[in-house]
Amino acid sequence: MRNSNLYTRQFLPFLCLLTGFLFISCSETVKTSPKNTYFAWADLLNSHIKSFEVKKPKVHKTVFLDGVKEVKVVSDIDWSKEWALFLEADLNKPAFEKSYDNLSEPDLIWYSLKLGESLPVKKFMVHLDDLNRPTRVEIEVSQKNFLFETNKNMHMTFSDGYVQTYYIEGSQKLRWGKPTHYKLLGVLLSK
């Protein structure tokens, strides 16, 4: 009996301390949820990606690679990969928090890279309808270093809050090579 009281007295402070740490760590998790400084682009795209993974819509895709054209209708698409370039253009990253000027006006959300900043996304524009839903998103991306130079113009159009088309036009040039030009147009087809 004496041993159990001794054990309880030694274990009880440890249990209280552990419970306190668990309580603090849980409350810290709630406080550190990410905030969106800019338009919640990744959230919007991820909601469409989840929906498309279930519905598996058909897409009429036209691809140009250095002038060679390929057209096909597909329905089995990995949307996270298909829209990877769009997802990478999300501005809500901690390092980007003070890097963009907000030039927005009614019915237009517009972020432009501040002078002196060297991030890849140069311009991000969202045209809105009367219900504050996107109708068109335009993104300009360019990056240059001693190995390569890349430029991309991306657009996505919406109707009644749903994606209708997406378009990527770009070029990439390695320092010692010829530039590669590409275009991709995806048109979502109604079933």
N, C-alpha and C positions, 0 to 999 in steps of 0.2 A: 504494500500500500504506500509506504514511504517513497519507494522508487517511482511509482506512477505520479505522485505529487511533484517530485523533483523533475521528472520528465515533462510534465505539464507546464511547470513554471519556466523551464528552459525553452520549450517549444512555443508557448503562447506569444512571447514577444516577436519571435520569428514569423509566426502566422499573421500577427497584426501588421508587421512591416511588409510582408508579402502582399497582403490585401491592400494596403495603402499604395504600393507600387502599381498593382494592377489597376486600381481606381484612377491613379494619375495617368498611367499610360493610355487608358481608354479615353479619358477626357482630352488628352493631347491629340489623339487621333482625330477627334471631332474638330478641334480648333485648326488643324493644319490641312483641311480640305482645300483643294486648289481653287483659286478664284480666276475668273476670266477678266483680264484687263481689256482685251479686244473682243471682237465678234467671236462667238463660240463655234468656230468653224469645224473643229474636230468632233465636237459633240453632235452637230448637225449631220456630218458625213457618217459618223458611226451609227446613228439611228437609222439612216438609210441603208447602210451595210447590213445591219441586223435584219431589217425588213426584207432586203433582197436575198439574203441567205435562205429565208423561208420561202418566199414567193418565186425565186429563180426566174426573173423576167428575161425575155428575149431581147437581145441587143443587136442592132445592125451596126457592125463595125467596119470602118474604112480606115486602112492604115497605108501611109506612104512612107517609104524608107528610101532615101536617096532617089526619088523619082519612080520607084517601083510600087505599084498600087496593088493592094489585096483587100477584097471585100468578102465579108461572111456574116452570117447570122449565128449568134451563139447564145446559149442560156446557162451553160455551166461555167460560171466565172467566179474566181476568187476575188471578191470585191475589195478586200484590203490591199491586195497586190495591184488590182486594176486602178485603184485610186491612191496608190502610195504617194505619187507626186503631189496630189491635192492635199493629202493628210500632212505631208512634210511642210506644207505652206502655212500651217496653223501658226498664228503669232503668239498664242498663249503659252509661252515658255518663259521661265523665270529670267533668263538672260536677255529676253527681248522687251521686258516690261517698260523701259523708258526709251526705246529705240525708234519709235514711230510717232509722227505727227498725226493728230486726228483732224482731218479736214472734212468731217462729215457735215451733212446738211439734211434737211427733210427728205425722206425717201432715198437717201444714199449714205451708206457707211463707207468711209474712205480713209485708209491709213497709208501714209507715205513714209518711206525710210528717211530719217533725219540726216542732214548733212553731217559728214564725218563718220557715220556708221558704215560698217562693211558686212552686213548680213545679206543672205541670198535673196530674200523676198524684198523686192523694191517697192511694189505697189499691191494693195489688196483693196478691192472695191466690191461692195454688195449693194445692188439695186433692190429696193423693197417695194412691195405692192401696198395697197391701202390697209391691209391687215398686218403689216410689218413682217411679211414673209418674203424670203429672197425670190427675185425673178431672174436675176443674172448675177453671177460672181465672176470677177475678172482678177487675175493674179499675174504679176510679172515677176520672174525670177531670173537672176543672172549671177554667175559666179566665175571668178577668174583667179588663177594662181599660176605658178611657173610651169605646171604640168598640163593644165587644160583650161578651156574656156567653155562655158555652157550658158545658153539662153533659153528660156521657156516662156511662152505666153499660154495661159490656161483660162478656159471659160467653162462655166457650167450654167445651164438655163433650167429654170423651174417653172411649173405651171400649177397653181393652187397648192403650192408648198411641196410639190413632188418633182424630182429630177426628170427632165425631158431629154437633155443632151449634155454631153461633156466633150471637150475639145482640148487637145494639147498640140502645140506647134513649137518645135524647138530645134536647136542645133548644138552639136558638141564637137569641139576641135581639140585634139591632142596637140601638144606643142610641135611635134615633128610629123604631123599627119594632115590629111585633108579633112575638112569638116564633114560631119554626118548630119543630114537634115532629116527630120521626121515630122509626121503629122498623124494624129489619131482623132477620129471622130466617132463617138458612140451615140446612137440614137435608141432610146428605150422604146420598145414596141408594145403596144397594148395587146392583151391576149385575145 
